[in-house]
Structures are given as structure tokens and as C-alpha cells.
Amino acid sequence: MELDAARMIGAGLATIALFGVGTGIGSIFSTLISTVGRNPSVQQRVFPYAIIGFALVEAVALYALLIAFIILFV
């Protein structure tokens, strides 16, 4: 029973990274909207950087979920 409890706690701790991911995604797109709102002519230059940033932040979420699933099921 103690091992199962430790697994649950470990998986819960691994998913704490998802709070940072949500904050990061919100920050990326709020900055994008603010930038394009101030100067619409830079949208073509800024948008690809926002998508790259989104992909990198989303990768952290996938790694955190992968770690949680490994802890739970392996």
C-alpha cells in the first residue's frame, strides 16, 4: 500500500509542471496579441516565433505527463 501511495504522490508532483505550462502559454499569446495590437505590420515576423515558443512550452507539458504516466504504470 505504501508503494502505491508513493506512486500517486510522485505522479501528482510530476504534474505540477502543468501549472507553469499554462502560465507560459498564456504569456506567449498575451504578448503576441499586445505586440500585434500596437503594431499590426509586425504580425508576419512575430507570429512564427510565437508558434515556436508555444511548441517548446507544450513539449514540457508532454514530458511532464510522460513522467507521471511512467511513475504510475511502470
PDB file of N, CA, C and O in Angstrom, chain B, residues numbered from 101:
ATOM      1  N   MET B 101       0.816  -1.205   0.000  1.00  0.00           N
ATOM      2  CA  MET B 101       0.000   0.000   0.000  1.00  0.00           C
ATOM      3  C   MET B 101       0.850   1.256   0.000  1.00  0.00           C
ATOM      4  O   MET B 101       0.490   2.253  -0.625  1.00  0.00           O
ATOM      5  N   GLU B 102       1.978   1.213   0.698  1.00  0.00           N
ATOM      6  CA  GLU B 102       2.837   2.394   0.764  1.00  0.00           C
ATOM      7  C   GLU B 102       3.443   2.721  -0.598  1.00  0.00           C
ATOM      8  O   GLU B 102       3.621   3.893  -0.931  1.00  0.00           O
ATOM      9  N   LEU B 103       3.759   1.699  -1.381  1.00  0.00           N
ATOM     10  CA  LEU B 103       4.319   1.932  -2.704  1.00  0.00           C
ATOM     11  C   LEU B 103       3.298   2.595  -3.626  1.00  0.00           C
ATOM     12  O   LEU B 103       3.649   3.475  -4.411  1.00  0.00           O
ATOM     13  N   ASP B 104       2.054   2.180  -3.534  1.00  0.00           N
ATOM     14  CA  ASP B 104       1.005   2.803  -4.353  1.00  0.00           C
ATOM     15  C   ASP B 104       0.799   4.262  -3.969  1.00  0.00           C
ATOM     16  O   ASP B 104       0.599   5.118  -4.831  1.00  0.00           O
ATOM     17  N   ALA B 105       0.848   4.537  -2.677  1.00  0.00           N
ATOM     18  CA  ALA B 105       0.698   5.925  -2.225  1.00  0.00           C
ATOM     19  C   ALA B 105       1.865   6.778  -2.708  1.00  0.00           C
ATOM     20  O   ALA B 105       1.671   7.924  -3.112  1.00  0.00           O
ATOM     21  N   ALA B 106       3.066   6.231  -2.669  1.00  0.00           N
ATOM     22  CA  ALA B 106       4.239   6.972  -3.144  1.00  0.00           C
ATOM     23  C   ALA B 106       4.148   7.228  -4.643  1.00  0.00           C
ATOM     24  O   ALA B 106       4.550   8.289  -5.120  1.00  0.00           O
ATOM     25  N   ARG B 107       3.625   6.265  -5.381  1.00  0.00           N
ATOM     26  CA  ARG B 107       3.449   6.468  -6.822  1.00  0.00           C
ATOM     27  C   ARG B 107       2.455   7.587  -7.113  1.00  0.00           C
ATOM     28  O   ARG B 107       2.688   8.417  -7.992  1.00  0.00           O
ATOM     29  N   MET B 108       1.367   7.606  -6.387  1.00  0.00           N
ATOM     30  CA  MET B 108       0.362   8.654  -6.586  1.00  0.00           C
ATOM     31  C   MET B 108       0.928  10.036  -6.246  1.00  0.00           C
ATOM     32  O   MET B 108       0.691  11.007  -6.965  1.00  0.00           O
ATOM     33  N   ILE B 109       1.665  10.109  -5.162  1.00  0.00           N
ATOM     34  CA  ILE B 109       2.270  11.387  -4.781  1.00  0.00           C
ATOM     35  C   ILE B 109       3.295  11.820  -5.821  1.00  0.00           C
ATOM     36  O   ILE B 109       3.344  12.995  -6.188  1.00  0.00           O
ATOM     37  N   GLY B 110       4.108  10.896  -6.298  1.00  0.00           N
ATOM     38  CA  GLY B 110       5.109  11.222  -7.313  1.00  0.00           C
ATOM     39  C   GLY B 110       4.479  11.686  -8.618  1.00  0.00           C
ATOM     40  O   GLY B 110       4.962  12.631  -9.243  1.00  0.00           O
ATOM     41  N   ALA B 111       3.407  11.027  -9.028  1.00  0.00           N
ATOM     42  CA  ALA B 111       2.721  11.442 -10.259  1.00  0.00           C
ATOM     43  C   ALA B 111       2.085  12.817 -10.082  1.00  0.00           C
ATOM     44  O   ALA B 111       2.090  13.629 -11.007  1.00  0.00           O
ATOM     45  N   GLY B 112       1.544  13.076  -8.911  1.00  0.00           N
ATOM     46  CA  GLY B 112       0.980  14.403  -8.640  1.00  0.00           C
ATOM     47  C   GLY B 112       2.034  15.483  -8.666  1.00  0.00           C
ATOM     48  O   GLY B 112       1.798  16.575  -9.184  1.00  0.00           O
ATOM     49  N   LEU B 113       3.207  15.188  -8.105  1.00  0.00           N
ATOM     50  CA  LEU B 113       4.294  16.163  -8.130  1.00  0.00           C
ATOM     51  C   LEU B 113       4.817  16.391  -9.552  1.00  0.00           C
ATOM     52  O   LEU B 113       5.233  17.498  -9.894  1.00  0.00           O
ATOM     53  N   ALA B 114       4.794  15.351 -10.366  1.00  0.00           N
ATOM     54  CA  ALA B 114       5.256  15.496 -11.749  1.00  0.00           C
ATOM     55  C   ALA B 114       4.322  16.388 -12.557  1.00  0.00           C
ATOM     56  O   ALA B 114       4.761  17.047 -13.499  1.00  0.00           O
ATOM     57  N   THR B 115       3.058  16.416 -12.204  1.00  0.00           N
ATOM     58  CA  THR B 115       2.116  17.231 -12.964  1.00  0.00           C
ATOM     59  C   THR B 115       2.074  18.687 -12.495  1.00  0.00           C
ATOM     60  O   THR B 115       1.334  19.493 -13.060  1.00  0.00           O
ATOM     61  N   ILE B 116       2.849  19.030 -11.483  1.00  0.00           N
ATOM     62  CA  ILE B 116       2.929  20.435 -11.064  1.00  0.00           C
ATOM     63  C   ILE B 116       3.482  21.294 -12.205  1.00  0.00           C
ATOM     64  O   ILE B 116       3.173  22.482 -12.297  1.00  0.00           O
ATOM     65  N   ALA B 117       4.288  20.697 -13.061  1.00  0.00           N
ATOM     66  CA  ALA B 117       4.844  21.434 -14.199  1.00  0.00           C
ATOM     67  C   ALA B 117       3.756  21.961 -15.125  1.00  0.00           C
ATOM     68  O   ALA B 117       3.994  22.907 -15.876  1.00  0.00           O
ATOM     69  N   LEU B 118       2.576  21.373 -15.084  1.00  0.00           N
ATOM     70  CA  LEU B 118       1.497  21.815 -15.968  1.00  0.00           C
ATOM     71  C   LEU B 118       1.000  23.208 -15.598  1.00  0.00           C
ATOM     72  O   LEU B 118       0.476  23.916 -16.458  1.00  0.00           O
ATOM     73  N   PHE B 119       1.151  23.616 -14.350  1.00  0.00           N
ATOM     74  CA  PHE B 119       0.794  24.982 -13.978  1.00  0.00           C
ATOM     75  C   PHE B 119       1.716  25.984 -14.674  1.00  0.00           C
ATOM     76  O   PHE B 119       1.266  27.025 -15.154  1.00  0.00           O
ATOM     77  N   GLY B 120       2.991  25.665 -14.724  1.00  0.00           N
ATOM     78  CA  GLY B 120       3.944  26.528 -15.418  1.00  0.00           C
ATOM     79  C   GLY B 120       3.700  26.560 -16.915  1.00  0.00           C
ATOM     80  O   GLY B 120       3.895  27.589 -17.560  1.00  0.00           O
ATOM     81  N   VAL B 121       3.277  25.441 -17.462  1.00  0.00           N
ATOM     82  CA  VAL B 121       2.985  25.386 -18.894  1.00  0.00           C
ATOM     83  C   VAL B 121       1.794  26.284 -19.229  1.00  0.00           C
ATOM     84  O   VAL B 121       1.822  27.020 -20.215  1.00  0.00           O
ATOM     85  N   GLY B 122       0.762  26.219 -18.413  1.00  0.00           N
ATOM     86  CA  GLY B 122      -0.401  27.081 -18.648  1.00  0.00           C
ATOM     87  C   GLY B 122      -0.034  28.551 -18.560  1.00  0.00           C
ATOM     88  O   GLY B 122      -0.498  29.360 -19.363  1.00  0.00           O
ATOM     89  N   THR B 123       0.791  28.897 -17.595  1.00  0.00           N
ATOM     90  CA  THR B 123       1.245  30.277 -17.459  1.00  0.00           C
ATOM     91  C   THR B 123       2.097  30.692 -18.652  1.00  0.00           C
ATOM     92  O   THR B 123       1.971  31.809 -19.153  1.00  0.00           O
ATOM     93  N   GLY B 124       2.956  29.800 -19.100  1.00  0.00           N
ATOM     94  CA  GLY B 124       3.830  30.117 -20.234  1.00  0.00           C
ATOM     95  C   GLY B 124       3.053  30.323 -21.523  1.00  0.00           C
ATOM     96  O   GLY B 124       3.343  31.250 -22.279  1.00  0.00           O
ATOM     97  N   ILE B 125       2.081  29.481 -21.779  1.00  0.00           N
ATOM     98  CA  ILE B 125       1.269  29.615 -22.992  1.00  0.00           C
ATOM     99  C   ILE B 125       0.461  30.905 -22.946  1.00  0.00           C
ATOM    100  O   ILE B 125       0.353  31.612 -23.947  1.00  0.00           O
ATOM    101  N   GLY B 126      -0.103  31.205 -21.792  1.00  0.00           N
ATOM    102  CA  GLY B 126      -0.839  32.457 -21.651  1.00  0.00           C
ATOM    103  C   GLY B 126       0.050  33.664 -21.856  1.00  0.00           C
ATOM    104  O   GLY B 126      -0.359  34.644 -22.478  1.00  0.00           O
ATOM    105  N   SER B 127       1.251  33.598 -21.341  1.00  0.00           N
ATOM    106  CA  SER B 127       2.196  34.709 -21.502  1.00  0.00           C
ATOM    107  C   SER B 127       2.598  34.898 -22.966  1.00  0.00           C
ATOM    108  O   SER B 127       2.678  36.026 -23.452  1.00  0.00           O
ATOM    109  N   ILE B 128       2.846  33.801 -23.655  1.00  0.00           N
ATOM    110  CA  ILE B 128       3.258  33.887 -25.060  1.00  0.00           C
ATOM    111  C   ILE B 128       2.175  34.552 -25.897  1.00  0.00           C
ATOM    112  O   ILE B 128       2.458  35.478 -26.658  1.00  0.00           O
ATOM    113  N   PHE B 129       0.945  34.090 -25.763  1.00  0.00           N
ATOM    114  CA  PHE B 129      -0.101  34.610 -26.625  1.00  0.00           C
ATOM    115  C   PHE B 129      -0.604  35.978 -26.185  1.00  0.00           C
ATOM    116  O   PHE B 129      -1.065  36.758 -27.018  1.00  0.00           O
ATOM    117  N   SER B 130      -0.524  36.287 -24.889  1.00  0.00           N
ATOM    118  CA  SER B 130      -0.895  37.647 -24.487  1.00  0.00           C
ATOM    119  C   SER B 130       0.121  38.658 -25.001  1.00  0.00           C
ATOM    120  O   SER B 130      -0.246  39.764 -25.396  1.00  0.00           O
ATOM    121  N   THR B 131       1.388  38.283 -24.997  1.00  0.00           N
ATOM    122  CA  THR B 131       2.410  39.164 -25.556  1.00  0.00           C
ATOM    123  C   THR B 131       2.245  39.304 -27.063  1.00  0.00           C
ATOM    124  O   THR B 131       2.444  40.389 -27.610  1.00  0.00           O
ATOM    125  N   LEU B 132       1.884  38.217 -27.736  1.00  0.00           N
ATOM    126  CA  LEU B 132       1.642  38.283 -29.182  1.00  0.00           C
ATOM    127  C   LEU B 132       0.491  39.226 -29.496  1.00  0.00           C
ATOM    128  O   LEU B 132       0.598  40.058 -30.397  1.00  0.00           O
ATOM    129  N   ILE B 133      -0.596  39.102 -28.767  1.00  0.00           N
ATOM    130  CA  ILE B 133      -1.752  39.969 -29.007  1.00  0.00           C
ATOM    131  C   ILE B 133      -1.404  41.426 -28.720  1.00  0.00           C
ATOM    132  O   ILE B 133      -1.804  42.323 -29.462  1.00  0.00           O
ATOM    133  N   SER B 134      -0.667  41.655 -27.655  1.00  0.00           N
ATOM    134  CA  SER B 134      -0.257  43.019 -27.311  1.00  0.00           C
ATOM    135  C   SER B 134       0.656  43.610 -28.381  1.00  0.00           C
ATOM    136  O   SER B 134       0.512  44.774 -28.755  1.00  0.00           O
ATOM    137  N   THR B 135       1.584  42.810 -28.866  1.00  0.00           N
ATOM    138  CA  THR B 135       2.522  43.288 -29.886  1.00  0.00           C
ATOM    139  C   THR B 135       1.812  43.606 -31.188  1.00  0.00           C
ATOM    140  O   THR B 135       2.049  44.655 -31.788  1.00  0.00           O
ATOM    141  N   VAL B 136       0.947  42.713 -31.627  1.00  0.00           N
ATOM    142  CA  VAL B 136       0.231  42.929 -32.886  1.00  0.00           C
ATOM    143  C   VAL B 136      -0.775  44.076 -32.728  1.00  0.00           C
ATOM    144  O   VAL B 136      -1.038  44.801 -33.687  1.00  0.00           O
ATOM    145  N   GLY B 137      -1.330  44.242 -31.542  1.00  0.00           N
ATOM    146  CA  GLY B 137      -2.249  45.349 -31.316  1.00  0.00           C
ATOM    147  C   GLY B 137      -1.564  46.703 -31.399  1.00  0.00           C
ATOM    148  O   GLY B 137      -2.159  47.680 -31.855  1.00  0.00           O
ATOM    149  N   ARG B 138      -0.322  46.760 -30.961  1.00  0.00           N
ATOM    150  CA  ARG B 138       0.420  48.025 -31.023  1.00  0.00           C
ATOM    151  C   ARG B 138       0.958  48.325 -32.417  1.00  0.00           C
ATOM    152  O   ARG B 138       0.980  49.475 -32.855  1.00  0.00           O
ATOM    153  N   ASN B 139       1.393  47.265 -33.108  1.00  0.00           N
ATOM    154  CA  ASN B 139       1.987  47.466 -34.425  1.00  0.00           C
ATOM    155  C   ASN B 139       1.578  46.298 -35.326  1.00  0.00           C
ATOM    156  O   ASN B 139       2.288  45.295 -35.382  1.00  0.00           O
ATOM    157  N   PRO B 140       0.453  46.407 -36.026  1.00  0.00           N
ATOM    158  CA  PRO B 140      -0.043  45.282 -36.834  1.00  0.00           C
ATOM    159  C   PRO B 140       0.885  44.871 -37.979  1.00  0.00           C
ATOM    160  O   PRO B 140       0.767  43.756 -38.487  1.00  0.00           O
ATOM    161  N   SER B 141       1.784  45.726 -38.387  1.00  0.00           N
ATOM    162  CA  SER B 141       2.650  45.385 -39.523  1.00  0.00           C
ATOM    163  C   SER B 141       3.709  44.339 -39.162  1.00  0.00           C
ATOM    164  O   SER B 141       4.324  43.771 -40.065  1.00  0.00           O
ATOM    165  N   VAL B 142       3.940  44.067 -37.880  1.00  0.00           N
ATOM    166  CA  VAL B 142       4.952  43.086 -37.493  1.00  0.00           C
ATOM    167  C   VAL B 142       4.376  41.693 -37.299  1.00  0.00           C
ATOM    168  O   VAL B 142       5.086  40.786 -36.866  1.00  0.00           O
ATOM    169  N   GLN B 143       3.108  41.512 -37.612  1.00  0.00           N
ATOM    170  CA  GLN B 143       2.476  40.213 -37.367  1.00  0.00           C
ATOM    171  C   GLN B 143       3.175  39.094 -38.134  1.00  0.00           C
ATOM    172  O   GLN B 143       3.365  38.006 -37.590  1.00  0.00           O
ATOM    173  N   GLN B 144       3.553  39.332 -39.357  1.00  0.00           N
ATOM    174  CA  GLN B 144       4.193  38.295 -40.174  1.00  0.00           C
ATOM    175  C   GLN B 144       5.552  37.886 -39.606  1.00  0.00           C
ATOM    176  O   GLN B 144       5.979  36.747 -39.795  1.00  0.00           O
ATOM    177  N   ARG B 145       6.235  38.799 -38.913  1.00  0.00           N
ATOM    178  CA  ARG B 145       7.542  38.475 -38.341  1.00  0.00           C
ATOM    179  C   ARG B 145       7.429  37.861 -36.957  1.00  0.00           C
ATOM    180  O   ARG B 145       8.277  37.048 -36.586  1.00  0.00           O
ATOM    181  N   VAL B 146       6.419  38.216 -36.182  1.00  0.00           N
ATOM    182  CA  VAL B 146       6.329  37.796 -34.791  1.00  0.00           C
ATOM    183  C   VAL B 146       5.586  36.465 -34.639  1.00  0.00           C
ATOM    184  O   VAL B 146       5.908  35.680 -33.747  1.00  0.00           O
ATOM    185  N   PHE B 147       4.619  36.210 -35.482  1.00  0.00           N
ATOM    186  CA  PHE B 147       3.783  35.018 -35.336  1.00  0.00           C
ATOM    187  C   PHE B 147       4.583  33.710 -35.369  1.00  0.00           C
ATOM    188  O   PHE B 147       4.321  32.839 -34.540  1.00  0.00           O
ATOM    189  N   PRO B 148       5.537  33.529 -36.278  1.00  0.00           N
ATOM    190  CA  PRO B 148       6.305  32.269 -36.251  1.00  0.00           C
ATOM    191  C   PRO B 148       7.066  32.063 -34.940  1.00  0.00           C
ATOM    192  O   PRO B 148       7.190  30.931 -34.473  1.00  0.00           O
ATOM    193  N   TYR B 149       7.569  33.130 -34.350  1.00  0.00           N
ATOM    194  CA  TYR B 149       8.263  32.998 -33.066  1.00  0.00           C
ATOM    195  C   TYR B 149       7.301  32.575 -31.957  1.00  0.00           C
ATOM    196  O   TYR B 149       7.671  31.813 -31.065  1.00  0.00           O
ATOM    197  N   ALA B 150       6.088  33.064 -32.017  1.00  0.00           N
ATOM    198  CA  ALA B 150       5.084  32.678 -31.026  1.00  0.00           C
ATOM    199  C   ALA B 150       4.741  31.194 -31.164  1.00  0.00           C
ATOM    200  O   ALA B 150       4.582  30.499 -30.160  1.00  0.00           O
ATOM    201  N   ILE B 151       4.629  30.718 -32.376  1.00  0.00           N
ATOM    202  CA  ILE B 151       4.309  29.305 -32.589  1.00  0.00           C
ATOM    203  C   ILE B 151       5.460  28.411 -32.132  1.00  0.00           C
ATOM    204  O   ILE B 151       5.225  27.351 -31.550  1.00  0.00           O
ATOM    205  N   ILE B 152       6.697  28.825 -32.388  1.00  0.00           N
ATOM    206  CA  ILE B 152       7.852  28.058 -31.918  1.00  0.00           C
ATOM    207  C   ILE B 152       7.882  28.037 -30.397  1.00  0.00           C
ATOM    208  O   ILE B 152       8.144  26.995 -29.796  1.00  0.00           O
ATOM    209  N   GLY B 153       7.617  29.170 -29.773  1.00  0.00           N
ATOM    210  CA  GLY B 153       7.569  29.231 -28.314  1.00  0.00           C
ATOM    211  C   GLY B 153       6.468  28.356 -27.754  1.00  0.00           C
ATOM    212  O   GLY B 153       6.662  27.671 -26.749  1.00  0.00           O
ATOM    213  N   PHE B 154       5.311  28.377 -28.402  1.00  0.00           N
ATOM    214  CA  PHE B 154       4.201  27.520 -27.975  1.00  0.00           C
ATOM    215  C   PHE B 154       4.588  26.054 -28.055  1.00  0.00           C
ATOM    216  O   PHE B 154       4.298  25.283 -27.141  1.00  0.00           O
ATOM    217  N   ALA B 155       5.239  25.665 -29.139  1.00  0.00           N
ATOM    218  CA  ALA B 155       5.627  24.258 -29.307  1.00  0.00           C
ATOM    219  C   ALA B 155       6.630  23.834 -28.232  1.00  0.00           C
ATOM    220  O   ALA B 155       6.540  22.728 -27.700  1.00  0.00           O
ATOM    221  N   LEU B 156       7.569  24.697 -27.919  1.00  0.00           N
ATOM    222  CA  LEU B 156       8.557  24.347 -26.899  1.00  0.00           C
ATOM    223  C   LEU B 156       7.920  24.241 -25.512  1.00  0.00           C
ATOM    224  O   LEU B 156       8.261  23.347 -24.737  1.00  0.00           O
ATOM    225  N   VAL B 157       7.013  25.137 -25.205  1.00  0.00           N
ATOM    226  CA  VAL B 157       6.342  25.085 -23.905  1.00  0.00           C
ATOM    227  C   VAL B 157       5.425  23.868 -23.833  1.00  0.00           C
ATOM    228  O   VAL B 157       5.330  23.225 -22.788  1.00  0.00           O
ATOM    229  N   GLU B 158       4.766  23.555 -24.911  1.00  0.00           N
ATOM    230  CA  GLU B 158       3.884  22.396 -24.928  1.00  0.00           C
ATOM    231  C   GLU B 158       4.680  21.103 -24.788  1.00  0.00           C
ATOM    232  O   GLU B 158       4.175  20.124 -24.239  1.00  0.00           O
ATOM    233  N   ALA B 159       5.924  21.088 -25.279  1.00  0.00           N
ATOM    234  CA  ALA B 159       6.777  19.906 -25.119  1.00  0.00           C
ATOM    235  C   ALA B 159       7.039  19.629 -23.643  1.00  0.00           C
ATOM    236  O   ALA B 159       7.114  18.470 -23.234  1.00  0.00           O
ATOM    237  N   VAL B 160       7.179  20.678 -22.845  1.00  0.00           N
ATOM    238  CA  VAL B 160       7.377  20.490 -21.407  1.00  0.00           C
ATOM    239  C   VAL B 160       6.160  19.797 -20.801  1.00  0.00           C
ATOM    240  O   VAL B 160       6.305  18.932 -19.937  1.00  0.00           O
ATOM    241  N   ALA B 161       4.969  20.169 -21.246  1.00  0.00           N
ATOM    242  CA  ALA B 161       3.753  19.531 -20.741  1.00  0.00           C
ATOM    243  C   ALA B 161       3.726  18.048 -21.106  1.00  0.00           C
ATOM    244  O   ALA B 161       3.352  17.211 -20.285  1.00  0.00           O
ATOM    245  N   LEU B 162       4.112  17.731 -22.311  1.00  0.00           N
ATOM    246  CA  LEU B 162       4.121  16.326 -22.724  1.00  0.00           C
ATOM    247  C   LEU B 162       5.138  15.521 -21.934  1.00  0.00           C
ATOM    248  O   LEU B 162       4.874  14.376 -21.566  1.00  0.00           O
ATOM    249  N   TYR B 163       6.301  16.111 -21.668  1.00  0.00           N
ATOM    250  CA  TYR B 163       7.304  15.425 -20.855  1.00  0.00           C
ATOM    251  C   TYR B 163       6.802  15.213 -19.434  1.00  0.00           C
ATOM    252  O   TYR B 163       7.026  14.149 -18.856  1.00  0.00           O
ATOM    253  N   ALA B 164       6.130  16.205 -18.864  1.00  0.00           N
ATOM    254  CA  ALA B 164       5.607  16.065 -17.504  1.00  0.00           C
ATOM    255  C   ALA B 164       4.557  14.958 -17.440  1.00  0.00           C
ATOM    256  O   ALA B 164       4.551  14.160 -16.503  1.00  0.00           O
ATOM    257  N   LEU B 165       3.682  14.910 -18.422  1.00  0.00           N
ATOM    258  CA  LEU B 165       2.675  13.834 -18.437  1.00  0.00           C
ATOM    259  C   LEU B 165       3.315  12.469 -18.663  1.00  0.00           C
ATOM    260  O   LEU B 165       2.877  11.473 -18.086  1.00  0.00           O
ATOM    261  N   LEU B 166       4.346  12.420 -19.499  1.00  0.00           N
ATOM    262  CA  LEU B 166       5.052  11.168 -19.729  1.00  0.00           C
ATOM    263  C   LEU B 166       5.683  10.665 -18.437  1.00  0.00           C
ATOM    264  O   LEU B 166       5.588   9.480 -18.120  1.00  0.00           O
ATOM    265  N   ILE B 167       6.322  11.553 -17.694  1.00  0.00           N
ATOM    266  CA  ILE B 167       6.925  11.168 -16.419  1.00  0.00           C
ATOM    267  C   ILE B 167       5.856  10.666 -15.451  1.00  0.00           C
ATOM    268  O   ILE B 167       6.051   9.662 -14.767  1.00  0.00           O
ATOM    269  N   ALA B 168       4.721  11.375 -15.398  1.00  0.00           N
ATOM    270  CA  ALA B 168       3.642  10.947 -14.499  1.00  0.00           C
ATOM    271  C   ALA B 168       3.123   9.573 -14.878  1.00  0.00           C
ATOM    272  O   ALA B 168       2.879   8.744 -14.001  1.00  0.00           O
ATOM    273  N   PHE B 169       2.950   9.315 -16.165  1.00  0.00           N
ATOM    274  CA  PHE B 169       2.462   8.006 -16.579  1.00  0.00           C
ATOM    275  C   PHE B 169       3.501   6.908 -16.326  1.00  0.00           C
ATOM    276  O   PHE B 169       3.145   5.784 -15.971  1.00  0.00           O
ATOM    277  N   ILE B 170       4.766   7.232 -16.506  1.00  0.00           N
ATOM    278  CA  ILE B 170       5.814   6.245 -16.206  1.00  0.00           C
ATOM    279  C   ILE B 170       5.803   5.903 -14.721  1.00  0.00           C
ATOM    280  O   ILE B 170       5.926   4.737 -14.344  1.00  0.00           O
ATOM    281  N   ILE B 171       5.654   6.928 -13.879  1.00  0.00           N
ATOM    282  CA  ILE B 171       5.617   6.681 -12.443  1.00  0.00           C
ATOM    283  C   ILE B 171       4.416   5.811 -12.083  1.00  0.00           C
ATOM    284  O   ILE B 171       4.533   4.901 -11.263  1.00  0.00           O
ATOM    285  N   LEU B 172       3.275   6.083 -12.685  1.00  0.00           N
ATOM    286  CA  LEU B 172       2.071   5.345 -12.321  1.00  0.00           C
ATOM    287  C   LEU B 172       2.027   3.914 -12.843  1.00  0.00           C
ATOM    288  O   LEU B 172       1.603   3.005 -12.130  1.00  0.00           O
ATOM    289  N   PHE B 173       2.459   3.710 -14.075  1.00  0.00           N
ATOM    290  CA  PHE B 173       2.194   2.425 -14.722  1.00  0.00           C
ATOM    291  C   PHE B 173       3.405   1.554 -14.977  1.00  0.00           C
ATOM    292  O   PHE B 173       3.266   0.471 -15.546  1.00  0.00           O
ATOM    293  N   VAL B 174       4.574   1.985 -14.580  1.00  0.00           N
ATOM    294  CA  VAL B 174       5.766   1.123 -14.802  1.00  0.00           C
ATOM    295  C   VAL B 174       6.324   0.686 -13.478  1.00  0.00           C
ATOM    296  O   VAL B 174       7.318  -0.039 -13.437  1.00  0.00           O
TER     297      VAL B 174
END
